[in-house]
Amino acid sequence: MTEKENGVSATQGWIDGAALVTGGAGGLGEAVVRKLHGEGVAVVIADLADERAAALADELGNKVVYLRTDVTSERDVDAAVDAAYTLGTLRHVVISHGGWGVTEKVVNRDGSPASLDGFAKTLELYLTGTYNVLRLAAARMATNLPNDDGERGSVVSTASIAGYEGQIGQSAYAAAKAGVIGLTLAGARDLSSVGIRLNTIAPGTMHTAMMETVGDEALAKFRSNVPFPKRLGRPEEFAALALHLLGNGYLNGEVVRLDGAQRFSPR
């Protein structure tokens, strides 16, 4: 199907295309889905949280669909990309999935080494999963008709300030997110030949539903460590930044910290 058959010309604005959001059923990804939908963008929610994702798609209507997606599976990601093209021309991808974490020192208190399986599983989800979505979505977007600047699509991935200042017990997560940071410029340079931009957001402590499970005392401590504003980041602020990165055609290869000037301490 051509872009004109989809109702999209090569010179129309960026919100005319379809989008794919991994981890779109909750937290930061849900905020992105809601923001895109509010801008009139058709969205595929790629997630594994069946009930939450289906409920969100039902709430937002027929321009939002849910497809169960393991980001480390080539078959699943290809199917999610196919689903996006049934809604329009896939122009934008936000990679914001989570769902796994291991808290373990490289050498534990009892002298035992950290679990290699935990390290490998963390890298597989956050780094390999990000790369898998990026490569497969970008290969398809590379076939889109370009706009006047030669752009065919844009991608926003999600790192963490832990990728810069990993805390004690965060070695696996910090390594994975540092990998996403390192991928950003190299990936943007790779994709320049096909007219696709890649940028990354590195959030600090964000007020998601998962964060609320740590309790009021821990939340107060997290807030006190943020220079200004003295609060956790809001998912809506992540979503607003993601949309700006998707739409600003001269932003490319950048990692943007969203952290209230916070720098993680060792603990």
C-alpha positions in Angstrom: 0.0 0.0 0.0 1.4 3.4 -0.9 1.4 6.4 1.3 -1.3 8.1 -0.8 -3.5 5.1 -0.4 -2.9 5.5 3.3 -4.0 9.1 3.1 -0.5 10.4 3.8 1.6 12.5 1.4 5.3 12.9 1.6 5.0 16.5 2.6 2.4 16.3 5.3 3.2 16.9 9.0 4.7 14.3 11.2 1.4 13.6 13.1 -0.2 12.1 10.0 1.7 8.8 10.4 1.2 5.8 12.8 3.4 5.1 15.8 4.6 2.0 17.7 5.2 2.2 21.5 6.8 -0.7 23.3 5.9 -0.9 27.0 2.8 1.2 26.1 0.4 -0.4 28.6 1.7 1.4 31.7 4.0 4.0 33.2 6.1 6.1 30.8 4.9 4.2 27.7 1.2 4.7 28.6 1.8 8.4 28.9 3.3 8.4 25.4 0.4 6.4 24.0 -2.1 8.9 25.5 -0.1 11.9 24.2 0.2 10.5 20.7 -3.5 9.6 20.7 -4.3 13.2 21.8 -2.4 14.5 18.8 -4.4 12.3 16.5 -1.8 9.7 15.9 -2.8 6.0 15.4 -0.8 3.9 17.8 0.2 0.2 18.3 0.7 -0.7 21.9 3.4 -3.4 22.0 3.5 -5.0 25.4 3.0 -8.2 27.4 0.5 -6.8 30.0 -2.6 -8.1 28.3 -5.3 -6.8 30.6 -3.8 -3.3 31.0 -3.0 -2.9 27.4 -6.4 -4.2 26.1 -8.2 -1.9 28.6 -6.1 1.1 27.4 -6.8 0.3 23.7 -10.5 -0.1 24.4 -10.6 3.2 26.3 -8.8 5.2 23.6 -10.7 3.8 20.6 -10.2 2.3 17.2 -7.0 4.3 16.4 -5.2 2.5 19.2 -4.6 -1.3 19.0 -2.8 -3.7 21.3 -0.5 -6.4 20.1 1.2 -8.8 22.5 4.9 -8.3 21.9 8.1 -9.7 23.3 10.6 -7.1 22.3 13.4 -9.8 22.1 11.4 -11.8 19.5 11.9 -11.0 15.8 8.5 -12.5 14.9 6.7 -10.5 17.6 8.3 -7.2 16.6 7.7 -7.7 12.9 4.1 -8.4 13.7 3.8 -5.2 15.7 5.3 -3.3 12.8 2.9 -4.9 10.4 0.0 -3.9 12.7 1.2 -0.2 12.6 1.2 -0.2 8.8 -2.4 -1.3 8.8 -3.2 1.9 10.7 -1.1 4.2 8.4 2.5 4.7 7.5 4.7 3.9 10.5 6.7 7.1 11.1 7.5 7.0 14.8 8.7 4.5 17.4 9.1 5.0 21.1 10.9 2.2 22.9 9.9 2.4 26.5 9.5 -1.1 27.8 10.5 -2.3 31.2 9.5 -5.2 33.5 12.6 -6.7 34.8 15.4 -5.8 37.2 17.9 -7.5 39.4 19.5 -5.8 42.4 22.8 -7.5 43.1 26.4 -6.5 43.7 29.1 -7.8 41.4 30.4 -9.7 44.5 27.8 -10.3 47.2 28.3 -9.9 51.0 28.9 -13.6 51.4 31.6 -13.5 48.8 29.6 -15.2 46.0 29.7 -13.7 42.5 26.6 -12.1 41.0 24.3 -14.2 38.9 25.4 -14.2 35.3 21.9 -15.2 34.3 20.5 -12.1 36.0 23.0 -9.9 34.2 22.3 -11.5 30.8 18.5 -11.3 31.3 18.7 -7.6 32.1 20.9 -6.9 29.1 18.6 -9.0 26.9 15.5 -7.0 27.8 16.8 -3.5 28.0 19.6 -3.4 25.4 19.0 -6.4 23.1 15.3 -5.7 23.1 15.9 -2.0 22.3 18.2 -2.9 19.4 15.8 -5.5 18.1 12.9 -3.1 17.9 15.2 -0.4 16.4 16.6 -2.5 13.7 13.4 -4.1 12.6 11.3 -1.0 12.7 13.9 1.1 11.0 14.3 -1.4 8.2 10.6 -1.0 7.4 10.5 2.8 7.9 13.4 3.0 5.4 11.0 2.1 2.7 8.7 5.1 3.5 8.5 8.0 1.1 10.6 10.8 2.6 9.4 14.3 3.5 11.0 17.5 2.1 14.0 17.0 4.4 14.5 13.4 3.4 13.2 12.1 6.7 11.4 8.7 6.6 10.9 8.2 10.4 12.1 8.8 13.9 12.8 6.7 17.0 13.0 7.6 20.6 14.6 5.0 23.0 14.7 5.0 26.8 17.9 4.9 28.8 18.3 6.0 32.5 20.6 8.3 34.4 21.7 5.0 35.9 23.5 4.5 32.6 25.8 7.4 33.7 25.7 7.0 37.5 24.8 3.5 38.4 24.2 2.9 42.1 25.3 0.0 44.3 23.5 -3.1 43.2 22.6 -1.7 39.8 25.5 -3.0 37.8 23.4 -5.1 35.4 20.8 -2.3 34.8 23.4 0.4 34.6 25.3 -1.6 32.0 22.2 -2.2 29.9 21.2 1.5 30.0 24.7 2.6 29.3 24.5 0.4 26.2 21.4 2.2 25.1 23.2 5.5 25.6 26.1 4.3 23.5 23.8 3.0 20.8 22.2 6.4 20.3 24.8 8.3 18.3 26.2 5.2 16.5 22.6 4.2 15.6 21.7 7.7 14.4 24.8 7.8 12.2 24.0 4.3 10.8 20.4 5.4 10.0 21.3 8.7 8.5 21.7 7.1 5.1 18.0 6.1 5.1 16.6 9.3 6.7 15.7 8.0 10.1 16.5 10.0 13.3 17.3 8.3 16.7 17.3 10.1 20.0 17.1 8.8 23.6 15.6 10.0 26.9 17.5 9.2 30.1 15.0 9.7 32.9 15.8 10.1 36.6 13.3 9.0 39.2 9.8 9.1 37.7 6.5 8.9 39.6 5.1 5.7 38.0 2.8 3.2 39.6 5.7 0.9 40.1 7.6 3.6 41.9 4.7 4.1 44.3 5.2 0.6 45.6 8.4 1.6 47.4 6.4 3.4 50.1 6.1 7.0 51.4 9.4 7.1 53.2 11.4 6.0 50.2 9.5 8.4 47.9 10.3 11.3 50.3 14.0 10.3 50.1 13.9 10.2 46.3 12.3 13.6 46.2 14.9 15.1 48.5 17.7 14.0 46.2 16.3 16.0 43.3 17.8 19.6 43.2 14.8 21.2 41.5 11.9 20.8 41.3 11.7 18.9 44.6 9.6 16.1 43.2 9.7 13.0 41.0 9.3 13.4 37.3 5.8 12.9 35.8 5.1 10.4 33.0 3.4 13.3 31.2 6.7 15.1 31.1 8.4 12.1 29.6 5.7 11.9 27.0 6.0 15.6 26.1 9.7 15.2 25.6 9.3 12.1 23.5 6.9 13.9 21.2 9.3 16.8 20.9 12.1 14.5 19.9 9.9 12.7 17.4 8.8 15.9 15.8 11.9 18.1 15.9 13.6 17.3 12.6 17.0 18.7 13.6 17.4 16.7 16.8 19.4 13.6 16.1 21.8 11.4 18.0 21.1 13.1 21.3 20.6 11.7 24.8 18.5 14.0 26.9 18.5 13.7 30.6 15.1 14.3 32.3 16.0 14.4 35.9 15.6 17.8 37.6 19.4 18.1 37.7 19.7 14.9 39.8 22.8 12.9 39.9 22.6 9.5 41.5 24.7 9.0 44.6 26.3 5.6 45.2 23.3 4.5 47.3 
